[in-house]
């Protein structure tokens, strides 16, 4: 199962860049189908981070000596790389955080409490990850902001008519929805959502944690106001996330955390915050992680997001064909526009039992509710298994998953 060469993306060559893919599990070749939880890392990322720590690590924005200047330059170069990757015009609009979860919490705190006013509303959808659900519940409970939840259709697509109805009274200050569901694989129509929200006076935040891995993102073209993603799903390290926001919005928001480097001046009587982006990057930032994220962006950009998207679209079509014919297997969500994430249930088998059985033959999938409990209530499943693809996933691995699921069906019946 080393893959095959297909137009636009040489999967065999890509797989050679990921050392972990040669790992054996229970004596079987690893079939890693949990990239939606956290993707594996190419050698280029590992090397860049090790090289940074071995040759040029120091704290950033603080020292007037060579190593600090080199480290600061590398950190800021990562910011520039992220801005280019997202199609942003100004690198100062890129804020480094610890994760996409922290990035959303930053907006919920600094925009939600600092800009929105009691009596206004925030709209999310039923398909959100808890990271884009719970922070808005917390805001609602603490600050008098109404939380409205847009419905998901039986197909797994966002109910745009319901979203428009929830915007109709003009009280919504922010719409916060996923760009791609981590359970259904549904890709939401972000440009349409932004246009609809803006027409009703609301700003938009898109959670791109899944989407940036699978397709090209242009925050200006989609007319986003905020966009977040995390490094570890984009073949980069853990411990780093990104918030992109329009400068005029970031300027108007109060700081999220207090500490070193986020201030312009501190006296006994108060403080003056630093300009964006430093205002939102209190304390020592994820320096080595930023270098790793830069390397990951360079890696996927070198392969080409269009080639990655075409490969994964082929995988999605292949997986739908293979999984749809397995008796007693239910694939959750049938959106027309979807990425390489498949949640499924097999008869009455518990998701954890099925995942354990798959693991015995080397297949890694996630089991549970995937940090999306309201969505699982909506789809009527207590838990599901989820297979999620990366650029290194092969058609042969999809075939092997289908074979293993057929064997599991026979085992459980």
N, C-alpha and C positions, 0 to 999 in steps of 0.2 A: 504493500500500500504506500509506495513512495510517490504516487501521483503520476500524472502524465502531462506531456507538453501540449498546451492548447493555445490557440491564437491570442496574442496580446500578453500572456502571462505564463512564464515557464515555472510551473508549480514545483517541479523537481529542484530547480535552481533555488527557488525561494526557500524551500524546506531545508536546504543545506545551510542556510543562514541562521537557523534556529536550533541550537545545540540540544535543547530538551526533547526535540521530536525523535531523537534516536533512543529515547528511554524505553525500557521494557516495564510493563506492569503485569504482575502475576505471570511473568514469563512470556507475555504477549506484547506485540508492538503497540505503543501508545497511539490511540486514536483520540485526539484531544478535540472535543466538541463542546467546550465550555468557554470559548473566547469572549462571549458576552458578559461573563462574570469578570474575567481578567485575561487579557491576551498574553501569549508567550512573547519573549523578547529576542530580537535578532542580535547576532554577535556585534553588530555596529553600535547598538545601544549599550551593551555590556562594556565594550571596549572604550567608548567615549566616557562613560562614568568612571571607569577604573583609571583611565589616563588623566582625567581631571583630578582625581584624588591623589594620584601618584606624583603629578608634576606641577599643578597650578592651583591647588585649593587654598582659599583663604576666605574670610568673611567679605561681604560685598558692601559697597557704598560707605565704608567706614575708614579704610586705611589709605594712607598716602605713600604706600610702598608698592613695589613691583607686583608681588603675588596678588595683593588685593586688587590692583588695577586690572591685572589679567583676568582674575575671577569675576570682577564686575563686568568687564567687557563680554565675557562668555555668557553671563547671566542675562545681560541686556540683548545680546545677539539672539538668545532664545526667545525673548519677547518679540523681537522683530520677525523671527521665523514664524511664530504663532500668528502674528498679524497678517503676514503674507498668506499663510495657510487658510485663514478664515476670510480672506478678501477684505480685511479691514484697512482703512486708509491711514490710521494713526496708531502707532505701536503703544502710545501712552494709554490707549483704551483697553489694553490687555492687562488684566490683574492676575497675578499668580496666587493661588490658594493651595490648600492641602488636598482638595478633592473637588469634584463637581458638587457633592453634598454641601461642602462649606461654601462654595460659590453661590448656591441657591440660598443658603441661610444668610449669607452676606446681603443679598438683594432683599430678602424677606425682612431683615432687620433694618438695613440702612435706607432702602426705598420704601418698604412697607410701613415702618414706624416713622421714618424721617420725612417722607414726602406724602404718602397716602394719609387720608384723614378718616376718623370714625364716621361711619355712614356710607363709605365707599365699599366696593366689593372687589374680590379677586376671583377669577375663574380658572379652575384646573379641569382635567378630564378624569374619567374613570380609569383610564389606562396608565396613570402616572406611577412611576417608581415612588416609593415612600419618601425619597429625597426631595421630590417635587410635590409632595402632598402634606407631609407632617409639618414642615416649616410654615406653611400657610394656615394649617389648623392652629398652630401655636400663635401666629399673628392674630387670627380671628379671636381666639380666646382672650388674648392679652390686650388687644388694641381696638376692639370694636369694629373690625373689618369683617364684612360678610364674606363667607366662602361659598361659592357656587360651583357645582360639579357638572360639567357637560357630559352627556351620555355617549356611550359607544354602541354602534350598531351591531347586529348579530354577525355581520361580516368581519367585525374587528376594526372597522373604520370609525373615525370620529364623526359624530352626528353633527354636521355643519349647521343644519337647521336649528337644532337645539342650542348650539353655541350662539347662533345669531339671536335666538330668543332670550338667552341669558344676558346678552349685551344691550337689549333693546331699550332699557330704561335710562341708559346713559350714566349709571352709577358705578360701572366697572372701571377701576383704575389700572388693572393689570390682568392680562391673560397669560398664564404660565402652563405650557403644554410640552409634551415630549415631541422631538423631531422624529424619533423612531422608537416604537414600543419595545421594551426589553422582554416582554412576554409573547406578544403577538407578531412581532416583526413588522407591524404596520408602520409605514412611512406617512406622516401626516402632511397635508398640503400647506406648508409653512407660509408661502407667499400669500395664499388665499386667507389664511388665518390672520396674518399681519394686516392685510388690507381691510378685513372685516373689523378687527379690533380698532384700528386707527380711525375707521369711519364712524365708530361710536365713542371716540375720545379716549380709548384705552391704549396703554403700552403693551408690548409683548416680550415674554421671555421664552426661549426655546431651550429645552434640555437636550443637548446634542451628544450625550455620553455614548449612545450607540451609533448615531448617524455618522459622526465624523470618521468612523473606522471604515465605512462601507461606501461612501460617496462624497463627491466634492461639495464643500460648503462655501457659500458666499453670503456673508451676513448682510452686505449692502444690497445684493440682488433680491434677497428674501425680505428686505426691509425690517429686519429685527431691531429691537431696542436693547435686548440683553441676549447673550448666547453663552452657554456653559458646556464644558466637557472635561473629561479626566484623562490623565496621561496613561494610566495603566491599561486601559482598554485599547489605546492607540499604539500598542506594542512598545510603550514607554514604561517608565518606572512607576511604582506606587508613590504616594506622598506628594503628588502635585496635580492640581486642577487649574482650570482657566475660567475666568469670567471676562467676557468681552461686553462692553457697554458703550453706548453713545456718550461722548464726552460731556455734553450738556447735562445728561442725567447723572453721570458720575460726579460731576462738579457740584450738583445740588444735593448729593447724598452725604450725610454725616459719616464719620468713620465707624467701622464695625468693631474693631479691637484697638485697644490702646497699648502703647509701648514704644520701643525704640524705632527710629527710622520713619515713623508715620507722622512726625511732628516737624513743624517749621520752627517753633519756639515753645519753651515751657518756662513758666514762672511759678512762684508760690501761689499765685492767684488763678492760674488757668493755663491753657495751651492754645496754640494755633496749629491746625493740622497742615501737613505738607500738601503740595499739589498732587493730583492724580498722576501716576498710579501709586506713589509711595503712601498716600493717605490710607490705602487699604492693605498695605503689606507690613503690618506691625511685626517687629521682632526679626530674628534671623530667618530669611526665607529658604525655600527648598532649592539650594544652589546647585548641588550635584544633580538633583532630580530635573532641574530646568535644562541642564546640559543633556541629560538623557532624553528628555522630551524633544529637544532640538534635533538630536540624532534620529529619533523615531520619525519625526516629520520629514527630515531629509531622506530617510529610508523609503517611506511610503511614497514620497514625491518622486523619488528616483524611479520607482517601479511604475508610478502613474496611477492616480486615483481612477481614471477612466478604465484602465486595464483591470484594476482591482474590482471595480463595480461590475464590469462585464463578466469577469470570472465568477463572481459571487451570484450574479443574476443567473448564470448557467447552472450553478450549484442549487439555487433555489428551485428552478424549474425541474431539475433532476430529482431533488428531494421530494417535491410535491408529487411527482409522478410515482416515485417509489413508495412513499409513505401512504399515499391515498388508497392504495390497493391492499393494504395489510388489514386483514379481518380483525374487527374489534378495536382497531386503533383510531382514535379521534385526534385529528390535528386541529388545534385551537386557533381560529382566526383564518379568514380567507380574503384578506384585503388584496386588491388588485396591485397596489404598489407596496411592496414589502421587501425587507432585507433578510439577511441570512440568520434568522432566529425562528425556531420552531418549538412550540410547546405542544405536548401531546399527552394523552392518557390512553392506557391499554386496558380495556375492559374494567374489571373491578380490582385490578392490581394496584397496590399502593405505590405512589411515585418513588418512595425511598426503596421499596423492595425491588422495583424495576431497575432503578439506578444501580443498586448493588449488584444485580444480576449482570447488567451491562459492564460494570467495572471488572467483573471476573474475566471478561474476554478482552479487556484493555480499553474499553470505551468510557471516556469521561464525559458525563452530562450532569446538569444540575437537576436537583429534585427539591420540590417544596412549592412555595408561593412566590419566590423570586422577588421579594420585597415589593409585592404588589397585591396585598390582601383585598382591597376593594375590588380590584379587577377580577380576582378569583371568585368573589361572591357573584359578580356580574355574569361570569361565564358558567357558573354552576359547578365548579370543581374545587374540592378542598385543597388539592395540590396537583401539580403536573410535573412531568419531566421536560427539560428544555435542552435542545441541541442548538448550539450557536456556532457559526462558522467564522473562520478567519481567512486571510489571503492564502494561508498554507493548507487549507482544507482541500481534499481531493474528491473527485467523483467516486473513486474507489472506496473511500472512507464512508461516503453516503451509502454506497451499496452494502458495505459491511454492517453499518447500522441497521439497514432494512433487514438483512439476514438475521442479525442478532435479535431484532424485535419479533420476527417471525418465530424464532426459537423460543423466545420468552413467552409468546402467546401460547405455544404448545405446552410450555412448562406450567403456566398458571391455569390451564384448562384441564 
